[in-house]
Amino acid sequence: MPAEWAPHRGTWLSWPHKEASWPGKFRPVPAVFAEMVRHLAEVEEVHINVADAGMEASARDVLQAGRVPMAGVVFHHIPTNDAWCRDHGPIFIQRRDHGTVDEAIIDWGFNAWGDKYPPYDLDDVVPSRIGRELGLPVFHPGIIMEGGSIDVNGRGTLLTTESCLLNPNRNPHLGREEIEQYLRDYLGVTHILWLGDGIEGDDTDGHVDDITRFTDPETIVTVIEEDPADPNHEPLQENLARLRSMQDQDGNPFRIVTLPMPRPLEHEGQRLPASYANFYIANGLVLLPTYDPTRDEIAAETLRGLFPGRRVVGIDCADLVWGLGAFHCVSQQWPSTRTD
């Protein structure tokens, strides 16, 4: 599995349509998607799953109203239950050999984060439908796994969390060593690093893409909460301590950089999983979810230092995160197979 910063052919999204995912606040969500697509379509293809021609027409209207360059947008009539393409979308893997690149798709099982939000039958088969449409081989490991629960550095190391992958609502018949073997067998990784818990309000049981991310093969950025009274303070400090003791696939320590957490964001009394770690890396671009003007700028400046060849674009995600996710949660990268 290539790292997210490797060159992309495009980005996959699933168009938002399930109003129950943003109860009472769905109306602004498509426009947030349009703003995201506007920036992505300037640097790479954007592939969008829609249920049918009617949903495509509605999405086109929203995108055109948002001044999206439509030449770079491709629609696919692949229906979904929801919009969280990071978790139900295809994981692309590659094999590079003597100047040629073969690609395939991994279709993990999907059970809506431990059977929390049925039905999920359409989401569960999205990768296979995409593989069929693209004419790519599809591998089926036969276990539950979500894209947001893992992050790779492209050199053989993978980051994940115990709170998610070892949760009995995913694969209760598998232990840590067995899960690690599946990751090695299907993603080509050799070195697996385990963090502990995720953040408050995260209904995925602690996806790593809300807390800790690789930014290059040797660098990891992780969020911290400075307020000792905040429930995120202790678990994030514990994760930071673990990271500082970890080594990469070659036995070298990582460079660890910290990001702030935004001030607590709530809606209707519910703590939301707002996090700057849920950024998305595209060609020449990093999309940063923003929530809090003062801390937004600290996060943006940190990421500009970590991605000197990319523009960091902040987009307000206060509405999007009411669905309990942001840019990384709704996107899935399609790595390029070009060899030049």
C-alpha positions in Angstrom: 0.0 0.0 0.0 1.6 3.3 -1.1 1.8 6.2 1.3 -0.9 8.9 0.9 1.7 11.5 -0.2 2.8 9.3 -3.1 1.5 10.7 -6.5 -2.2 10.2 -7.0 -4.2 9.4 -10.1 -7.2 10.7 -8.2 -9.4 10.8 -5.1 -12.5 8.7 -4.5 -15.5 10.1 -2.7 -19.1 8.9 -2.1 -21.6 11.7 -2.4 -23.5 12.6 0.8 -27.1 11.7 0.9 -28.0 10.1 4.2 -29.5 12.9 6.2 -29.6 10.8 9.4 -25.8 11.1 9.5 -26.1 14.8 10.0 -29.4 15.0 11.9 -30.9 18.5 11.5 -27.8 19.8 9.8 -27.5 18.0 6.5 -28.3 21.0 4.3 -24.8 22.6 4.3 -22.9 19.3 3.9 -23.0 19.0 0.1 -21.6 22.5 -0.2 -18.6 21.5 2.0 -18.0 18.5 -0.3 -18.2 20.9 -3.3 -15.5 23.1 -1.7 -13.3 20.1 -1.2 -13.8 18.9 -4.7 -13.1 22.3 -6.1 -9.6 22.2 -4.7 -9.0 18.5 -5.5 -10.2 18.8 -9.1 -7.5 21.4 -9.8 -4.7 18.9 -9.0 -6.1 15.4 -9.7 -9.1 13.4 -10.9 -12.0 13.2 -8.5 -14.2 10.0 -8.7 -17.5 10.3 -7.0 -19.9 7.4 -6.2 -23.6 8.2 -6.7 -26.6 5.9 -6.6 -28.0 6.8 -10.0 -28.5 9.4 -12.7 -30.8 11.5 -10.4 -28.2 11.7 -7.7 -25.5 12.5 -10.3 -27.6 15.4 -11.6 -28.1 16.8 -8.1 -24.4 16.5 -7.3 -23.5 18.2 -10.5 -25.8 21.1 -9.7 -24.1 21.5 -6.3 -20.6 21.2 -7.8 -21.3 23.7 -10.6 -22.7 26.2 -8.1 -19.5 25.8 -6.2 -17.4 26.7 -9.3 -15.8 23.2 -9.5 -13.8 22.5 -12.7 -16.0 19.6 -13.9 -13.5 18.3 -16.5 -11.7 16.6 -13.7 -14.7 15.0 -12.1 -15.9 11.5 -12.9 -19.2 10.0 -11.6 -19.7 6.3 -11.0 -23.2 4.8 -10.5 -22.2 2.8 -7.4 -24.7 3.2 -4.7 -23.7 3.6 -1.0 -25.4 3.7 2.3 -23.4 6.7 3.5 -20.5 9.0 2.5 -17.5 7.7 4.5 -15.4 6.5 1.6 -12.2 6.2 3.7 -13.8 3.2 5.4 -15.9 1.6 2.8 -13.9 2.6 -0.3 -11.2 0.7 -2.1 -7.7 0.3 -0.7 -5.4 0.3 -3.7 -2.2 -1.7 -3.6 0.7 -1.9 -6.1 3.4 -4.2 -7.2 6.4 -2.4 -8.9 8.7 -4.6 -10.9 11.3 -3.7 -13.6 9.6 -0.5 -14.6 6.0 -1.8 -14.6 3.3 -1.3 -12.1 0.4 -3.6 -11.4 -2.4 -2.5 -9.2 -5.2 -4.3 -7.3 -7.9 -3.5 -4.7 -8.3 -4.8 -1.2 -12.0 -5.3 -0.2 -12.0 -5.6 3.5 -15.3 -6.5 5.2 -17.3 -3.5 6.4 -19.8 -3.6 9.3 -20.4 0.1 10.0 -17.9 0.4 12.9 -19.2 -2.6 14.9 -22.8 -2.8 13.5 -23.6 0.7 14.8 -25.4 2.0 11.7 -27.2 -0.6 9.7 -27.9 -1.1 6.9 -24.4 -1.2 5.3 -24.8 -3.8 2.6 -24.2 -1.3 -0.2 -21.1 0.1 1.5 -19.7 -3.4 2.1 -19.4 -4.1 -1.7 -18.2 -0.7 -3.0 -14.5 -1.9 -3.5 -15.6 -4.9 -5.5 -17.9 -2.8 -7.7 -15.1 -0.3 -8.3 -12.7 -3.2 -9.1 -15.2 -4.6 -11.6 -15.7 -1.3 -13.3 -11.9 -0.6 -13.5 -11.0 -4.1 -14.5 -8.7 -4.6 -11.5 -8.2 -7.7 -9.4 -9.9 -7.6 -6.0 -8.6 -9.4 -2.9 -11.0 -10.4 -0.1 -9.2 -10.9 3.3 -12.5 -11.9 4.9 -12.1 -9.8 8.0 -13.5 -6.4 9.1 -11.2 -3.5 8.6 -11.7 0.3 7.8 -9.3 2.5 6.0 -9.4 5.1 8.7 -8.0 2.6 11.2 -4.6 2.3 9.5 -1.9 4.6 8.2 1.3 3.6 6.3 4.6 5.2 5.6 5.1 3.4 2.3 8.3 1.8 3.5 6.8 -1.1 5.5 5.5 0.5 8.7 1.8 0.8 9.7 0.2 2.7 12.5 -3.1 1.6 14.2 -4.9 1.6 17.5 -5.7 -1.1 20.0 -9.1 0.5 20.8 -10.3 -0.1 17.2 -8.6 -3.2 15.8 -8.8 -5.2 19.0 -12.4 -4.2 19.7 -14.6 -7.3 19.8 -17.2 -5.6 17.6 -14.9 -6.1 14.6 -13.1 -9.5 14.6 -13.8 -11.1 17.9 -12.2 -14.4 16.7 -8.9 -12.8 16.0 -6.1 -11.8 18.4 -3.4 -9.1 17.9 -0.9 -11.4 16.2 -3.5 -12.8 13.8 -4.7 -9.3 12.8 -1.1 -8.3 12.3 -0.6 -11.2 9.9 -3.6 -10.1 7.8 -2.1 -6.6 7.6 1.3 -8.0 6.5 -0.3 -10.4 4.0 -2.6 -7.9 2.3 -0.9 -4.5 2.6 2.8 -5.6 2.3 3.8 -4.1 5.6 6.5 -5.6 7.8 6.4 -3.4 11.0 3.2 -2.6 12.9 2.9 0.1 15.6 0.1 0.1 18.1 -1.3 3.2 19.8 -3.9 3.1 22.6 -7.2 5.1 22.6 -8.7 7.6 20.2 -10.5 10.9 21.0 -13.8 11.8 22.6 -16.8 11.6 20.3 -15.2 9.2 17.8 -17.8 6.6 17.0 -15.2 4.5 15.2 -13.7 3.3 18.5 -10.5 5.2 17.9 -9.5 5.5 14.3 -5.8 6.5 13.9 -6.6 9.1 11.3 -8.2 11.3 14.0 -5.1 11.3 16.2 -1.8 10.3 14.5 -0.5 10.4 10.9 2.7 9.8 8.9 3.7 12.9 6.9 6.8 11.3 5.4 8.6 8.0 5.9 10.5 9.2 9.0 8.0 11.8 10.5 4.8 11.3 12.5 2.4 14.1 13.5 0.2 13.5 16.5 -2.5 15.6 18.2 -2.2 16.6 21.9 -4.6 18.3 24.3 -3.0 20.8 26.7 -5.9 21.1 29.1 -5.4 18.4 31.8 -9.2 18.6 32.6 -10.1 17.6 29.0 -10.8 13.9 28.7 -8.6 13.8 25.6 -5.5 15.0 27.6 -4.5 11.7 29.1 -5.0 9.2 26.2 -3.2 11.6 23.8 -0.3 12.0 26.2 -0.1 8.2 26.5 0.0 7.9 22.7 2.7 10.6 22.5 4.8 8.7 25.0 4.4 5.5 23.0 5.4 7.3 19.8 8.6 8.7 21.3 9.7 5.1 22.1 8.9 3.7 18.7 11.2 2.9 15.8 10.6 2.5 12.1 11.1 -0.6 10.0 14.9 -0.1 9.9 15.2 0.4 13.7 15.5 4.3 13.5 13.5 6.6 15.8 10.8 8.8 14.2 10.7 12.5 14.2 7.6 13.3 16.3 5.7 16.6 15.7 2.6 17.7 17.6 -0.6 19.3 16.5 -3.0 21.1 18.9 -6.5 19.9 19.3 -9.2 22.5 18.5 -11.2 23.8 21.4 -14.0 21.3 22.3 -16.7 21.4 19.7 -20.2 20.3 20.7 -23.6 20.1 19.0 -26.8 19.4 20.8 -24.8 18.4 23.8 -22.6 15.9 22.0 -18.8 16.2 21.9 -17.7 16.0 18.3 -14.4 14.3 17.1 -13.0 17.5 15.7 -9.3 17.0 15.0 -6.6 18.6 12.8 -5.2 15.1 12.2 -8.0 14.3 9.8 -6.3 16.2 7.0 -6.1 14.7 3.5 -2.9 14.7 1.3 -3.4 15.2 -2.4 -1.1 16.2 -5.3 0.5 19.5 -4.3 -2.2 20.0 -1.7 -3.2 19.3 1.9 -6.8 19.8 2.9 -7.0 20.8 6.5 -10.3 20.7 8.4 -10.7 24.0 10.4 -12.8 24.7 13.5 -11.2 27.3 15.7 -9.5 30.4 14.1 -6.6 30.7 16.6 -5.7 27.0 16.7 -6.5 26.6 13.0 -3.5 28.8 12.1 -1.2 26.9 14.4 -2.2 23.6 12.7 -1.9 25.1 9.2 1.6 26.5 10.0 2.7 23.1 11.4 1.5 21.3 8.3 3.1 23.8 6.0 6.4 23.0 7.6 5.8 19.2 7.2 4.6 19.5 3.6 6.9 22.2 2.0 5.9 21.2 -1.6 2.2 21.4 -1.0 -0.4 24.2 -0.4 -2.3 23.8 2.9 -5.9 24.7 2.3 -8.2 25.1 5.3 -11.9 24.6 5.0 -14.4 25.0 7.8 -15.7 21.6 8.9 -17.9 22.6 11.8 -20.9 21.3 9.9 -19.2 18.3 8.3 -17.9 17.0 11.6 -21.5 16.8 13.0 -21.5 13.6 11.0 -18.5 12.5 13.2 -15.8 12.8 10.5 -13.9 15.2 8.3 -11.9 15.3 5.0 -9.8 12.1 5.6 -12.9 10.2 6.6 -14.7 11.0 3.3 -11.8 10.5 0.9 -9.7 7.6 -0.4 -6.6 8.1 -2.5 -6.0 6.3 -5.9 -2.2 6.1 -6.3 -0.7 6.7 -9.7 0.8 3.9 -11.6 3.0 6.1 -13.7 6.7 5.3 -13.6 8.1 8.5 -15.1 
